[in-house]
Amino acid sequence: MGLADNKCVPCKGGVPPLEPGRIQDLLKQLGRGWSLNQAGHIERLYTFKDFAEALAFVNKVGAVAEEEGHHPDLLLAWGKCKVELWTHKINGLTESDFYMAAKADRAFEAFRVVG
């Protein structure tokens, strides 16, 4: 079972963010392209052939986010989308952030060109 197979757990606050060692372990389990930014959030830039494809990806990730109750920041531009995740209630990372990241990677697979 991979990270994407886990259900996101809503955070009500009052829990500590993940420790740096655990963050690094979980980053290694994600697909390539994910990194920890200066704010302590995880992010990845996905690229697409055009705006319409990037928008379709945003809509797909948005639908998954609604289903999971865990909402990333999505920055849409022509041919690209940046996904940024952290748990707002604790201003840090939880395992659910990594689950949602893996679910975004899974959504991206539909956009990969075979060939």
Residue pairs with C-beta under 8 A, 6 or more apart in sequence:
2 29
2 102
3 26
3 29
3 30
3 98
3 99
3 101
3 102
4 99
4 102
4 103
4 105
4 106
6 95
6 96
6 99
7 68
7 99
8 68
8 69
8 70
8 96
8 99
8 100
9 94
9 95
9 96
10 69
10 70
10 96
11 87
11 89
11 90
11 94
11 96
12 89
13 89
13 90
14 90
15 90
15 94
16 90
16 92
17 40
17 87
17 90
17 91
17 92
17 93
17 94
18 26
18 92
18 93
18 94
18 95
23 36
23 93
26 95
26 98
27 34
27 35
27 36
27 42
27 98
29 98
29 102
30 42
30 98
30 101
30 102
30 105
31 102
31 105
33 44
33 45
33 46
34 42
34 43
34 44
34 101
35 42
35 43
35 44
36 42
37 43
37 84
39 86
40 86
40 92
40 93
41 84
41 85
41 86
41 93
42 84
42 85
42 86
42 93
42 97
42 98
42 101
43 82
43 83
43 84
43 85
44 82
44 83
44 101
44 104
44 105
45 80
45 81
45 82
46 54
46 57
46 80
46 81
46 82
46 83
46 104
46 108
46 111
47 79
47 80
48 54
48 57
48 79
48 80
48 81
48 111
49 79
49 113
50 78
50 79
51 78
51 79
53 79
53 111
54 76
54 77
54 78
54 79
54 80
54 81
55 76
56 111
57 81
57 107
57 108
57 111
58 74
58 76
58 81
60 107
60 110
61 72
61 74
61 81
61 83
61 103
61 104
61 107
62 74
64 100
64 103
64 104
64 107
65 71
65 72
65 100
68 96
68 99
68 100
68 103
70 96
70 97
70 99
70 100
72 83
72 84
72 85
72 100
72 101
72 104
73 82
73 83
73 84
73 85
74 81
74 82
74 83
74 84
75 81
75 82
75 84
83 101
83 104
85 93
85 97
85 98
85 100
85 101
86 92
86 93
86 97
87 93
87 94
87 96
87 97
